Amino acid sequence: MSFKDRSDAGRKLAAALAGYKDQQPVILALPRGGVPVAAEVAAALKAPLDLILVRKIGVPFQPELAMGAVVDGGAPIIVRNEDVIRLAGIEEAEFKVICDSELAEIERRRQRYLGSRERVDIAGRTAIVIDDGVATGATTRAALRATRMRNPKKLILAVPVAPTENLAELRSDADEVICLEDYEFFGAIGAYYADFSQVADEEVIELLRRFPVQKPANAAQPMA
C-alpha cells in the first residue's frame, strides 16, 4: 500500500507542497475524501481551507463510471465525458435527470458542510485543489475549471495518486500538477490506501471547524 490512510497521504503531499507556504495559498478540497488530505496540507502550509462542491454524474447501471461531473456555482459547470455517454447509450433526457439529482446533493452538502460559513476569496491567490486521488478525471477537471473561473493567480492540482494517462490530460486545466505516484495500470484509488474508509459528513464538518475563515487584515474595523 502506498498510504496508510488519507491523513498519511496528506502529510506526504504537504511535504511536496512545502515550497508554496510563502505564497499564502488557499487549499480547496473535494469532499468528502479530499478533505482529510487537504486538512493536513492546510495545517502544514498555515493556509485557509475551503471546499469545492463537485459531484460525479455516474452511468445509471454503473454509478462508479463517470459520464460527467457538475460543480456548484451561480451557473453550475457541467463537464461531459462524451465517450462514456455514447458507449453507455445514455439519452440526453436521462443525463439531465441524473445531473439534476447530483445538483440537489450538492445543495444538501452546501447546507450541511458550510451553512453560513463565509467562502474564501481566491482571486489573485495561489489555489491548490486537492483530492484523495484521480480516477476518470471528470470530477477533477470540473473542479479545476470552476476554480479557474474564480481568477486565481495560479492554479495547482495536488493529489497523492492518479492514472498516468488521466493525469497527463489534466495538465491542460492547471498551471501545475503535483502527484506523488502515478501508474499506467491503475485500478481503483482505494487500492493504494491501507485504510480507505468512507469519510462521514461529521468528519468534514469537524475538519472545517479547525480552519475558521480569517477576515483580511485590511478589513474595515467597526467604529467605537
Secondary structure, DSSP 8 states (H G I E B T S, - for coil): --BSSHHHHHHHHHHHTGGGGGG--EEEE-TTTHHHHHHHHHHHHT--EEE--EEEEEETTEEEEEEEEEE-SSS-EEEE-HHHHHHHT--HHHHHHHHHHHHHHHHHHIIIIITT------TTSEEEEE-S--SSSHHHHHHHHHHHTT--SEEEEEEEEEEHHHHHHHTTTSSEEEEEEEESS---GGGGBS------HHHHHHHHHTS-----TTS-----
